[in-house]
Amino acid sequence: MLHPWSITGPSEAELGKAMERLRDELPKKGWKIKHYGRNNSRAKSLELTADDDKRKFGVNVEFWEKNSGGDKNRALLLVNVVSACYEVPEGQKVDTY
């Protein structure tokens, strides 16, 4: 499963601090930081990638600074959460909508 979403509204400084908190706090919750630093995009956005191997989740967060990469944009965090593919145990059913 892939679930993308974004956060806007807090100031650019607050979003930058949020990235630092993610870097510092996720390992305390069992996550392994795979990458933290500027990416190769035109904007050179700060990016964090982390995995939780036990629960089989991954997250990638990009900090898009205001007006970054030559575009006029608000500061935001772009978040992509992924999970492993799960199977329904034999003999059980999944509720459908």
ABEGO torsion letter per residue (X at the ends): XBBBBBBBGBBAAAAAAAAAAAAAAAAAAGBBBABBEBBABAAGBBBBBBBBAAAGBBBBBBBBBBGBGGBBBBBBBBBBBBBBBBBBBBGBBBBBX
